[in-house]
Amino acid sequence: MSIGVPRWIVVGLAALFSAYVLMLGVYAIDVPLSPYPAIAGMALFAIVIGITLAPFGPSQMPIWMAAFSVASEMALTLAVSSQIDLGSPNGPGYATWHVAAVGIISTIICTRGRPVWAWIGIAFLVVQTVLWAGPLGIVSLGVVGSASWVAVAAVIRSALTRADREARRFMLAEREAADWRAAQEAHVMERQFRLGRTSEMAARMLETIQLRGGNLTAAEREESLNIEGAVRDEIRGRKLLNDSVREEVMDARRRGTMITLLDEGGLDDLDEPDLERVLAELAAAIRGTTADRLIVRTVPEDSEVAITVVGLNSPDEHARALGQDSEADEEDVALWLEIPRSASPVR
């Protein structure tokens, strides 16, 4: 019924006030000239309250319900006031219960998100009271109080709506901050993991270099270059690496193959099973290649291909020796492989 307040509380309060107004009408049933219009007005009031306080449907009142409620206010106001003699010695007393009834209905209408319709009902009550009882009747009959209820309801609803909007904004900001923190923690963990891998790979060779004073054998220098390449892989390869790929890349480098791994974020959307399948195919491709140079690169996420593998052979030295420089300078494509994202083959 209202934002930030349980609906049953608002419904319960409105029902209690409505019951109180009905009791006033019953108590003063002998004041009107004829009790039947008052009884009809009380029945109409009860119907409107039952419809508007029904514990189902959206919190914002439908247009048809607001129009019906305002029309009912007008009807019961005219019906009840037409049978009241303002000049009687004891005055109307509680017989003007319809003023409070209109205030309650208009407050419910305003609370349920139709303030314009609520003020239409109050405006009709003011005009009818002025025409029926004079300008002073607005104060003496309690019209000001009914209008005040609607004004307070409008202010409270506006404040609650604003508070709800701010709360939603803060919740969104908190969620974004939590996501950012999780991403940063993931990046930190990934950096720590890769630093650990780098230290693990390079520590032994660095100790050897330190003990030898930099005087390494040719095989040790070659192994140092291979480890340097592995360190670059940890920085640039990211998700292109798992234990199998690392092992095959190192074996290929030891066979003399130059390998470049470039992960540009194309594998970030793959789940764990697909990623493992893709990396298994990559490891098999590296194991089976005889190319002199291998370039492995990820493909953007909107493609059906996850990884492209290009193997190139160096220029033919025999052709260069024969003077065929234009042909010799061109590298031969020894391998062209596209590894798909999904298990089905890419056409």
Secondary structure as GFF3:
##gff-version 3
##sequence-region A 1 347
A	DSSP	alpha_helix	7	27	.	.	.	ID=ss1
A	DSSP	alpha_helix	35	52	.	.	.	ID=ss2
A	DSSP	alpha_helix	63	81	.	.	.	ID=ss3
A	DSSP	three_ten_helix	93	96	.	.	.	ID=ss4
A	DSSP	alpha_helix	97	111	.	.	.	ID=ss5
A	DSSP	alpha_helix	115	133	.	.	.	ID=ss6
A	DSSP	alpha_helix	137	140	.	.	.	ID=ss7
A	DSSP	alpha_helix	143	212	.	.	.	ID=ss8
A	DSSP	alpha_helix	218	236	.	.	.	ID=ss9
A	DSSP	three_ten_helix	238	240	.	.	.	ID=ss10
A	DSSP	alpha_helix	243	254	.	.	.	ID=ss11
A	DSSP	beta_strand	258	262	.	.	.	ID=ss12
A	DSSP	alpha_helix	272	288	.	.	.	ID=ss13
A	DSSP	beta_strand	293	298	.	.	.	ID=ss14
A	DSSP	beta_strand	305	313	.	.	.	ID=ss15
A	DSSP	alpha_helix	317	321	.	.	.	ID=ss16
A	DSSP	alpha_helix	325	328	.	.	.	ID=ss17
A	DSSP	beta_strand	332	340	.	.	.	ID=ss18
###
